[in-house]
């Protein structure tokens, strides 16, 4: 089943591009299974310090020594402290799985909290006044 038939990429009021839906998505719906490219520790250091990919990777292991770049729409979902979706790292299948955590209306942007937990209000890196790209 192609779960992506109801999502699209557009300019976001949150900044840059974002993922939006053309249809109502009920709570609990699997929105996307985004395959990932897993990066080793040395690759993480390179993208973290020297590339724009710094803003698009997911920490992959609990020790923070590896990361993953999500394919599909996975790395284009924007951050919100009041998200309508949540992501789960699926280590075994090497994917980021995105689920609706509340009903999402047609035309609404799909967001998740970059901290990993839906309502974790810890500031993310780009909310830091000293963050510079």
MDTraj code that builds the backbone (N, CA, C; nanometers):
import mdtraj as md
import numpy as np

residues = "UNK UNK UNK UNK UNK UNK UNK UNK UNK UNK UNK UNK UNK UNK UNK UNK UNK UNK UNK UNK UNK UNK UNK UNK UNK UNK UNK UNK UNK UNK UNK UNK UNK UNK UNK UNK UNK UNK UNK UNK UNK UNK UNK UNK UNK UNK UNK UNK UNK UNK UNK UNK UNK UNK UNK UNK UNK UNK UNK UNK UNK UNK UNK UNK UNK UNK UNK UNK UNK UNK UNK UNK UNK UNK UNK UNK UNK UNK UNK UNK UNK UNK UNK UNK UNK UNK UNK UNK UNK UNK UNK UNK UNK UNK UNK UNK UNK UNK UNK UNK UNK UNK UNK UNK UNK UNK UNK UNK UNK UNK UNK UNK UNK UNK UNK UNK UNK UNK UNK UNK UNK UNK UNK UNK UNK UNK UNK UNK UNK UNK UNK UNK UNK".split()
xyz = np.array([
    [0.0852, -0.1184, 0.0000],
    [0.0000, 0.0000, 0.0000],
    [0.0893, 0.1240, 0.0000],
    [0.0580, 0.2185, -0.0862],
    [0.1348, 0.3428, -0.0914],
    [0.0766, 0.4412, 0.0080],
    [0.1392, 0.4531, 0.1226],
    [0.0903, 0.5420, 0.2273],
    [0.1179, 0.6883, 0.1960],
    [0.1959, 0.7155, 0.0934],
    [0.2326, 0.8530, 0.0644],
    [0.1385, 0.9213, -0.0341],
    [0.0327, 0.8554, -0.0770],
    [-0.0563, 0.9149, -0.1769],
    [-0.1285, 1.0387, -0.1247],
    [-0.1343, 1.0564, 0.0069],
    [-0.2080, 1.1696, 0.0628],
    [-0.1172, 1.2766, 0.1221],
    [0.0128, 1.2658, 0.1037],
    [0.1034, 1.3680, 0.1552],
    [0.1795, 1.4337, 0.0416],
    [0.2186, 1.5584, 0.0653],
    [0.2937, 1.6327, -0.0358],
    [0.3865, 1.7319, 0.0334],
    [0.4834, 1.7794, -0.0396],
    [0.5802, 1.8766, 0.0100],
    [0.5399, 2.0150, -0.0404],
    [0.5458, 2.1148, 0.0488],
    [0.5164, 2.2533, 0.0114],
    [0.5954, 2.3471, 0.1027],
    [0.6020, 2.4722, 0.0648],
    [0.6639, 2.5728, 0.1514],
    [0.5846, 2.5790, 0.2808],
    [0.6577, 2.5897, 0.3910],
    [0.5947, 2.5861, 0.5224],
    [0.6029, 2.7204, 0.5930],
    [0.4973, 2.7592, 0.6634],
    [0.5055, 2.8802, 0.7457],
    [0.6038, 2.8630, 0.8620],
    [0.6417, 2.7391, 0.8906],
    [0.7393, 2.7128, 0.9965],
    [0.8820, 2.7348, 0.9481],
    [0.8999, 2.7446, 0.8164],
    [1.0311, 2.7661, 0.7573],
    [1.0660, 2.6559, 0.6598],
    [1.1233, 2.6924, 0.5482],
    [1.1633, 2.5930, 0.4482],
    [1.0450, 2.5177, 0.3924],
    [1.0686, 2.3920, 0.3632],
    [0.9621, 2.3057, 0.3132],
    [0.9099, 2.2182, 0.4260],
    [0.7890, 2.1698, 0.4095],
    [0.7293, 2.0808, 0.5081],
    [0.6431, 1.9771, 0.4403],
    [0.5922, 1.8843, 0.5201],
    [0.5075, 1.7763, 0.4709],
    [0.3633, 1.8077, 0.5110],
    [0.2734, 1.8021, 0.4143],
    [0.1320, 1.8355, 0.4339],
    [0.0462, 1.7188, 0.3862],
    [-0.0799, 1.7195, 0.4267],
    [-0.1716, 1.6144, 0.3846],
    [-0.2871, 1.6711, 0.3020],
    [-0.3296, 1.5946, 0.2043],
    [-0.4458, 1.6325, 0.1233],
    [-0.5745, 1.5754, 0.1806],
    [-0.5603, 1.4815, 0.2758],
    [-0.6760, 1.4110, 0.3313],
    [-0.6739, 1.4156, 0.4837],
    [-0.7889, 1.3942, 0.5427],
    [-0.8005, 1.3764, 0.6868],
    [-0.7236, 1.2502, 0.7251],
    [-0.6421, 1.2603, 0.8316],
    [-0.5667, 1.1452, 0.8820],
    [-0.6112, 1.1206, 1.0264],
    [-0.6750, 1.0072, 1.0539],
    [-0.7187, 0.9792, 1.1916],
    [-0.6010, 0.9444, 1.2830],
    [-0.6167, 0.9747, 1.4108],
    [-0.5159, 0.9406, 1.5111],
    [-0.4806, 0.7927, 1.4984],
    [-0.3529, 0.7618, 1.5156],
    [-0.3055, 0.6245, 1.5094],
    [-0.2655, 0.5763, 1.3718],
    [-0.2933, 0.6552, 1.2686],
    [-0.2614, 0.6151, 1.1315],
    [-0.1111, 0.6155, 1.1077],
    [-0.0617, 0.5105, 1.0444],
    [0.0762, 0.5082, 0.9975],
    [0.0832, 0.5968, 0.8743],
    [0.1589, 0.7048, 0.8828],
    [0.1687, 0.8005, 0.7736],
    [0.2785, 0.7610, 0.6760],
    [0.3931, 0.7211, 0.7293],
    [0.5055, 0.6885, 0.6418],
    [0.6008, 0.5924, 0.7115],
    [0.6553, 0.5021, 0.6325],
    [0.7714, 0.4232, 0.6727],
    [0.8836, 0.4724, 0.5834],
    [0.9719, 0.5547, 0.6401],
    [1.0794, 0.6156, 0.5629],
    [1.2069, 0.5327, 0.5798],
    [1.2549, 0.4701, 0.4737],
    [1.3811, 0.3976, 0.4870],
    [1.4924, 0.4967, 0.5194],
    [1.5963, 0.4474, 0.5850],
    [1.7064, 0.5359, 0.6243],
    [1.8394, 0.4835, 0.5724],
    [1.9332, 0.5748, 0.5619],
    [2.0735, 0.5417, 0.5390],
    [2.1422, 0.5645, 0.6726],
    [2.1957, 0.4584, 0.7308],
    [2.2607, 0.4682, 0.8614],
    [2.4049, 0.5136, 0.8404],
    [2.4441, 0.6138, 0.9196],
    [2.5786, 0.6700, 0.9115],
    [2.6610, 0.6277, 1.0318],
    [2.7856, 0.5929, 1.0072],
    [2.8768, 0.5569, 1.1150],
    [2.9241, 0.6828, 1.1873],
    [2.9906, 0.6630, 1.3002],
    [3.0360, 0.7746, 1.3833],
    [3.1213, 0.8741, 1.3048],
    [3.2136, 0.8276, 1.2234],
    [3.2997, 0.9195, 1.1476],
    [3.2204, 0.9989, 1.0445],
    [3.1159, 0.9385, 0.9873],
    [3.0308, 1.0100, 0.8924],
    [2.9468, 1.1151, 0.9637],
    [2.8981, 1.0821, 1.0830],
    [2.8193, 1.1764, 1.1621],
    [2.9011, 1.3023, 1.1904],
    [3.0266, 1.2841, 1.2283],
    [3.1123, 1.4000, 1.2557],
    [3.1253, 1.4884, 1.1328],
    [3.1397, 1.4288, 1.0167],
    [3.1540, 1.5061, 0.8928],
    [3.0273, 1.5858, 0.8609],
    [2.9109, 1.5205, 0.8657],
    [2.7889, 1.5940, 0.8299],
    [2.7509, 1.6943, 0.9377],
    [2.7831, 1.6634, 1.0617],
    [2.7484, 1.7546, 1.1708],
    [2.8245, 1.8860, 1.1604],
    [2.9497, 1.8780, 1.1259],
    [3.0344, 1.9968, 1.1270],
    [3.0469, 2.0668, 0.9923],
    [3.0199, 1.9964, 0.8828],
    [3.0588, 2.0524, 0.7543],
    [2.9510, 2.0552, 0.6460],
    [2.8294, 2.0124, 0.6746],
    [2.7300, 2.0082, 0.5672],
    [2.5928, 2.0544, 0.6160],
    [2.5077, 2.0858, 0.5216],
    [2.3699, 2.1227, 0.5522],
    [2.2913, 2.0025, 0.6065],
    [2.3421, 1.8814, 0.5858],
    [2.2744, 1.7622, 0.6376],
    [2.2645, 1.7633, 0.7897],
    [2.3395, 1.8520, 0.8534],
    [2.3312, 1.8666, 0.9993],
    [2.1867, 1.8864, 1.0445],
    [2.1080, 1.9574, 0.9668],
    [1.9703, 1.9890, 1.0050],
    [1.8704, 1.8796, 0.9668],
    [1.9177, 1.7697, 0.9086],
    [1.8262, 1.6696, 0.8554],
    [1.8470, 1.5281, 0.9077],
    [1.9444, 1.5066, 0.9932],
    [1.9689, 1.3695, 1.0378],
    [1.8976, 1.3399, 1.1697],
    [1.8810, 1.2103, 1.1960],
    [1.8237, 1.1589, 1.3197],
    [1.9340, 1.0855, 1.3949],
    [1.9415, 1.1037, 1.5265],
    [2.0297, 1.0179, 1.6045],
    [1.9749, 0.8763, 1.5940],
    [2.0623, 0.7797, 1.5718],
    [2.0168, 0.6452, 1.5437],
    [2.0352, 0.5504, 1.6614],
    [2.1402, 0.5697, 1.7390],
    [2.1647, 0.4826, 1.8533],
    [2.1590, 0.5649, 1.9814],
    [2.1293, 0.4989, 2.0920],
    [2.1170, 0.5675, 2.2204],
    [2.2461, 0.6351, 2.2633],
    [2.3602, 0.5828, 2.2188],
    [2.4877, 0.6424, 2.2574],
    [2.5214, 0.7664, 2.1752],
    [2.4395, 0.7987, 2.0750],
    [2.4613, 0.9180, 1.9934],
    [2.5776, 0.9080, 1.8978],
    [2.6288, 0.7874, 1.8768],
    [2.7473, 0.7716, 1.7920],
    [2.7153, 0.7405, 1.6467],
    [2.5916, 0.7158, 1.6159],
    [2.5555, 0.6981, 1.4757],
    [2.4267, 0.7744, 1.4492],
    [2.4050, 0.7987, 1.3228],
    [2.2893, 0.8776, 1.2804],
    [2.2298, 0.8142, 1.1566],
    [2.1161, 0.8671, 1.1163],
    [2.0513, 0.8182, 0.9950],
    [1.9921, 0.9353, 0.9186],
    [1.9992, 0.9260, 0.7892],
    [1.9307, 1.0196, 0.7005],
    [1.8068, 0.9470, 0.6492],
    [1.6909, 1.0042, 0.6743],
    [1.5659, 0.9427, 0.6298],
    [1.5401, 0.9781, 0.4841],
    [1.5013, 0.8793, 0.4086],
    [1.4633, 0.9002, 0.2693],
    [1.3132, 0.9246, 0.2641],
    [1.2557, 0.9243, 0.1463],
    [1.1143, 0.9588, 0.1341],
    [1.0956, 1.1016, 0.1833],
    [0.9905, 1.1236, 0.2599],
    [0.9660, 1.2559, 0.3171],
    [1.0270, 1.2700, 0.4562],
    [1.0872, 1.1617, 0.5063],
    [1.1302, 1.1515, 0.6444],
    [1.2087, 1.2674, 0.7021],
    [1.3015, 1.3221, 0.6267],
    [1.3846, 1.4305, 0.6793],
    [1.3254, 1.5690, 0.6518],
    [1.2042, 1.5745, 0.5981],
    [1.1426, 1.7041, 0.5654],
    [1.0288, 1.7436, 0.6585],
    [0.9930, 1.6574, 0.7535],
    [0.8904, 1.6949, 0.8507],
    [0.9466, 1.8047, 0.9399],
    [0.8692, 1.9073, 0.9645],
    [0.9130, 2.0167, 1.0507],
    [0.8854, 1.9860, 1.1975],
    [0.9547, 2.0600, 1.2817],
    [0.9454, 2.0468, 1.4271],
    [0.8298, 2.1283, 1.4835],
    [0.7661, 2.0746, 1.5875],
    [0.6681, 2.1487, 1.6657],
    [0.6714, 2.0975, 1.8085],
    [0.6539, 2.1892, 1.9041],
    [0.6400, 2.1480, 2.0439],
    [0.4976, 2.1004, 2.0721],
    [0.4072, 2.1192, 1.9756],
    [0.2698, 2.0681, 1.9839],
    [0.2415, 1.9897, 1.8553],
    [0.3105, 1.8777, 1.8366],
    [0.3032, 1.8050, 1.7100],
    [0.1733, 1.7287, 1.6919],
    [0.1490, 1.6895, 1.5666],
    [0.0347, 1.6041, 1.5367],
    [0.0785, 1.4634, 1.4963],
    [0.2102, 1.4406, 1.4952],
    [0.2645, 1.3093, 1.4607],
    [0.3833, 1.2782, 1.5509],
    [0.4213, 1.1536, 1.5518],
    [0.5367, 1.1079, 1.6284],
    [0.6144, 1.0105, 1.5415],
    [0.7465, 1.0102, 1.5575],
    [0.8272, 0.9156, 1.4815],
    [0.8918, 0.8143, 1.5753],
    [0.9158, 0.6965, 1.5196],
    [0.9828, 0.5889, 1.5915],
    [1.0969, 0.5389, 1.5050],
    [1.2129, 0.5207, 1.5655],
    [1.3244, 0.4619, 1.4926],
    [1.3076, 0.3109, 1.4958],
    [1.3050, 0.2512, 1.3800],
    [1.2917, 0.1069, 1.3666],
    [1.4289, 0.0535, 1.3261],
    [1.5089, 0.0191, 1.4271],
    [1.6471, -0.0225, 1.4052],
    [1.6533, -0.1473, 1.3170],
    [1.5694, -0.2455, 1.3476],
    [1.5722, -0.3724, 1.2744],
    [1.5433, -0.3535, 1.1255],
    [1.4399, -0.2748, 1.0936],
    [1.4021, -0.2550, 0.9533],
    [1.4710, -0.1347, 0.8891],
    [1.5530, -0.0635, 0.9664],
    [1.6235, 0.0556, 0.9181],
    [1.5251, 0.1545, 0.8557],
    [1.4326, 0.2000, 0.9406],
    [1.3343, 0.2974, 0.8943],
    [1.2953, 0.3908, 1.0077],
    [1.2380, 0.5031, 0.9689],
    [1.1729, 0.5966, 1.0599],
    [1.0238, 0.5829, 1.0302],
    [0.9467, 0.5434, 1.1302],
    [0.8035, 0.5209, 1.1121],
    [0.7271, 0.6373, 1.1745],
    [0.6405, 0.7003, 1.0966],
    [0.5695, 0.8209, 1.1389],
    [0.4210, 0.7885, 1.1558],
    [0.3675, 0.8205, 1.2754],
    [0.2275, 0.7935, 1.3093],
    [0.1573, 0.9224, 1.3527],
    [0.0302, 0.9336, 1.3204],
    [-0.0517, 1.0454, 1.3687],
    [-0.0815, 1.0246, 1.5168],
    [-0.0579, 1.1282, 1.5996],
    [-0.0899, 1.1186, 1.7424],
    [-0.2158, 1.1968, 1.7777],
    [-0.2734, 1.2591, 1.6786],
    [-0.4064, 1.3192, 1.6899],
    [-0.4626, 1.3242, 1.5493],
    [-0.5914, 1.3509, 1.5361],
    [-0.6503, 1.3672, 1.4037],
    [-0.5819, 1.4848, 1.3345],
    [-0.5506, 1.4668, 1.2063],
    [-0.4857, 1.5713, 1.1273],
    [-0.5803, 1.6075, 1.0130],
    [-0.6100, 1.7345, 1.0001],
    [-0.7050, 1.7804, 0.8989],
    [-0.6409, 1.7932, 0.7614],
    [-0.7204, 1.7758, 0.6568],
    [-0.6721, 1.7951, 0.5202],
    [-0.6129, 1.9350, 0.5068],
    [-0.4978, 1.9446, 0.4432],
    [-0.4299, 2.0726, 0.4241],
    [-0.3355, 2.1089, 0.5371],
    [-0.3400, 2.0362, 0.6477],
    [-0.2571, 2.0668, 0.7641],
    [-0.1146, 2.0146, 0.7439],
    [-0.0183, 2.0874, 0.7993],
    [0.1191, 2.0403, 0.7974],
    [0.1359, 1.9306, 0.9029],
    [0.2080, 1.8260, 0.8665],
    [0.2376, 1.7165, 0.9580],
    [0.3713, 1.7491, 1.0255],
    [0.3707, 1.7524, 1.1578],
    [0.4913, 1.7869, 1.2330],
    [0.5166, 1.6852, 1.3426],
    [0.6422, 1.6758, 1.3836],
    [0.6744, 1.6011, 1.5040],
    [0.7783, 1.6767, 1.5834],
    [0.7972, 1.6349, 1.7062],
    [0.8903, 1.7017, 1.7960],
    [1.0287, 1.6417, 1.7740],
    [1.1245, 1.7257, 1.7395],
    [1.2593, 1.6772, 1.7120],
    [1.3277, 1.6199, 1.8359],
    [1.2748, 1.6450, 1.9532],
    [1.3325, 1.5875, 2.0744],
    [1.3007, 1.4386, 2.0882],
    [1.2136, 1.3870, 2.0042],
    [1.1801, 1.2448, 2.0074],
    [1.0529, 1.2125, 2.0819],
    [1.0230, 1.2838, 2.1869],
    [0.8994, 1.2649, 2.2621],
    [0.8040, 1.3778, 2.2233],
    [0.6772, 1.3470, 2.1992],
    [0.5863, 1.4477, 2.1439],
    [0.5779, 1.5802, 2.2184],
    [0.5793, 1.5793, 2.3504],
    [0.5570, 1.7050, 2.4212],
    [0.6754, 1.7433, 2.5095],
    [0.7959, 1.7068, 2.4638],
    [0.9202, 1.7462, 2.5302],
    [0.9515, 1.8892, 2.4875],
    [0.9450, 1.9824, 2.5804],
    [0.9649, 2.1239, 2.5489],
    [1.1093, 2.1706, 2.5604],
    [1.2035, 2.0772, 2.5709],
    [1.3447, 2.1135, 2.5725],
    [1.3776, 2.1852, 2.4418],
    [1.4403, 2.3022, 2.4483],
    [1.4719, 2.3733, 2.3235],
    [1.5582, 2.2886, 2.2296],
    [1.5236, 2.2904, 2.1023],
    [1.6042, 2.2228, 2.0009],
    [1.7138, 2.3177, 1.9542],
    [1.8123, 2.2642, 1.8835],
    [1.9324, 2.3405, 1.8504],
    [1.9048, 2.4724, 1.7806],
    [1.8077, 2.4799, 1.6915],
    [1.7860, 2.6044, 1.6182],
    [1.7085, 2.7077, 1.6988],
    [1.6581, 2.6692, 1.8164],
    [1.5968, 2.7663, 1.9073],
    [1.7012, 2.8320, 1.9970],
    [1.8231, 2.7809, 1.9933],
    [1.9334, 2.8383, 2.0711],
    [1.9757, 2.9697, 2.0050],
    [1.9738, 3.0820, 2.0782],
    [2.0088, 3.2115, 2.0180],
    [2.1511, 3.2152, 1.9629],
    [2.2362, 3.1229, 2.0071],
    [2.3738, 3.1213, 1.9581],
    [2.3934, 3.0290, 1.8392],
    [2.2860, 2.9591, 1.7976],
    [2.2985, 2.8691, 1.6829],
    [2.3173, 2.9498, 1.5561],
    [2.4167, 2.9112, 1.4812],
    [2.4440, 2.9724, 1.3501],
    [2.4653, 2.8617, 1.2499],
    [2.4132, 2.8810, 1.1340],
    [2.4382, 2.7850, 1.0268],
    [2.5438, 2.8395, 0.9380],
])
top = md.Topology()
chain = top.add_chain()
for i, resn in enumerate(residues, 1):
    res = top.add_residue(resn, chain, resSeq=i)
    for name in ("N", "CA", "C"):
        top.add_atom(name, md.element.get_by_symbol(name[0]), res)
traj = md.Trajectory(xyz[None], top)
